[in-house]
Amino acid sequence: MKLSLEYLVREPKIKADKNPLILLLHGYGSNEQDLFSFASELPEEYYVIAARAPYDLQYGSYAWYAINFDADENKFSDHNQAMQSRNLISKFIDELIQNYPIDSNDFTLLGFSQGTILSYAVALSYPEKVQRVVALSGYLNEEIIATNYKNNDFSKLKIFVSHGSVDQVIPISWARKAPGILTSLNIPNEFREYEVGHGVAPQNFADLKNWLQRTKSSN
């Protein structure tokens, strides 16, 4: 079926009337195959869907928004594109719920890097659509979240944040700001650091799976 974004799907091995879903959002310059490669390691009761970002960088690479460099090699993110992608992901969530027997009360966003930045933006802009976020190797950018988002109802939202302490792409100091913001919004959150660069350590993956199981039981 044709939806707003290209995607891959792993059906749940244990099927119910409605199953929970984990939606995977890849990083800049990657594609939907990247995070989908560990779909088989995720719990069997979930739909696991990996979305492809809308901006084509050629040669199988995609982005949720452009990152440009000036003459001094300073980075600039295209916030307009980021907000367009935020709204596109929100629409895509609605389409998935319409087209698959998904439990809309058990919806998890799992992002890596730029996919994490978008996961924060979607969940904090539209918390009625997302119950959990797994934020890997990214940061919370308030400039691309919906206006007045702090007035939203976050009572059903939980967030797992992790980052590599020697990340050379997104500094650990950027990631460390998220727990304070989330706590100020009364959003339960867990923050973990691992001695890796811009990637997901085996222990990180084990911890996020454990967190998924723990937070599922308390829904």
N, C-alpha and C positions, 0 to 999 in steps of 0.2 A: 504493500500500500504506500502511496506517495504522501509524505507528511512534509512539514516545513523544513526539516533538516534531514540529511542523509544519515542513516544509522545502521548499526548491527544489533541483533537481539539474540540473547540466550534465554530460551524458555526455562521456567522453573522445572526442576526434576520432580519436585513434590508439589502437585497442583491442588489448589483449593478453589472455592468459588471465585475468590479474588486473592491475588498474591501481592506481596510487597514488591517494590521496585527500587533498584539502584541505578541511577542515571549517571553515566561516566562522561566527564567533560575533559578533553585532552588539553595539553599545553600548546603554546605558540610554535608553529612550524611542524606540528605533528599531524596525526589523523586519528580516525576512530579505531583503527586497528591497535593502537598503542596500548591504551589501558584495557582494551578488550582482551588482550593477551592473557590477563590473569582472571578473566571471568569465571573460568572453571574452578578457581580456588575460592570463589565466594559462596556463601551458604546456598544450599540447593533449593530453598523455598522461594528465592527471589527471581523475578525477572531481572536480567542484567542487560541494560541497553546502553550502547556507546554512540554518542552523537558526533557528527562531523561539523566542525566550525564552518561558518559561511564564506569566509574570505579566502580565496584560492591563491596561494603563494607559488604555485607551480610545483611540478615533480612530486606530487603526493603530499604536499605540505599545506596546512590550512591554519588560519588564525581567527580568533574571536574578535580581534581588533588590531589595527596596525600599530607598530612601534617604530617610530622614526628617529633618526639621529641628526643632530645639527653639526656644524663644522667642527665644534669642539668635542664631538662624540657624546654629547648629552642625549639621554633618551627622552622621548616624548610619546606618551600614549594617546591614541585617538579616542577621547572619551565619548564622542558622539557615536562612533562605531561600537564602542563597548556597551553603551546604553541600548543601541539597536539590537545587539546580540542578547542583552539581558531580556528584552521584551520578546525576542524570537524564542528564547529558551522557555520563557513563561508560556507562550502560545504552544510550543512543542509539548510541554507537560500536559496541557489540556487535551491535545490531540492524542497523546499516548493513552490517557485515561479513557477517552472515547473509543479507542480502537483495540485496546487490550483489557482483559479482566484484571485490572490493577486496583489494589486497595489504596484509594486516594488518601487514607489516613496513615499510610505507612510508606512514605515516599522519601528516599534518600538521594541527595546529590553528592557525588564523589568527584572532586576535581583535582587536577594536578597543575601547578604553576598558573598560567593564565586561566586555565579551567577552574582553579580555586578562586581566583579573583572574581570570576563570573558567578561561581556558586554562592559566594558571600552576597553578591549583588542581588541575585535572584531571591535567595532565602530571606534577606532582610527587607527587600522591596515587597515580596509576596509571601509572607510567612504562612498564609493560609494554604499554600500549595505544597510546602516542604516541611517535613517534620525533623529531618536530620541532615547535617552536612558533614562530610569528611573533607577537610581542607588540607591538602598535601602540598608543601613547598610553594605556598603562595602568600598573599597578604590581603588585608581588608582595605579597599579603596573607597572611602566614603563619597568621593566625587561622582561615582557611577551608580550609586544607590538612589532609589526614588526619593524625591523631595519629601521632607517631613517624615521620613521612615521611622524615626524614633517614637512616633505615636502609634505604630503598629502593635498588634497583639502577638507577642512572641512566646506565649505561655506553653505552646506545644513544640517549640524548637529546641534542639540540642545540637551541639557542634563539637567535633573532634578536630583539633588543630595539631599538625606536626610539621617539623622542618629539620633540615640538616644543619648542624652547627657550623659546618664549613662550606655552606652553599655559596658558590661563586657567581650565581646568576641573580638570585634574590637574597639580599643580606638577611641573616637571622634576626637582626634588630627590627626589620620591617615586620616580620612574622610575630615577634614578641608583643607588638602593640595590640594585636587582635583580642587576646583574653581580657584585657582591661576594658576595652570597648564593649565586648560581649557581656561581661559581668555587670557593667553599668546599665545594661539593658535587661538585666535579670535572666540572661540566657545561660543555662547550664553549659559549661564547656570544659574540655580536658585538653591540656597543652603538653606535648611531648617534643623533646629534642633528641636527635640521634647524630652520632659522629660520622656523618656522610656529607657529600656535596649535594648537587641538585638532582636528587633521586629518592627512591623509596627503599629503605633498608629492610631486610627480612624481618627484623624485630618490629619495625614500624608496621609492616603488613599484618603481623600476628596481633599487634596491639589494636589496630583498627578493627580487625575481625572480632576480637574480644569485646570491643566497645559496641559494635553492632549488636552482638548477642545480648549484652547487658542492657542496652537502652531499648532494645526490642521488647524485652520482658516487662519493662516498666511503662510501655505505652498505654 
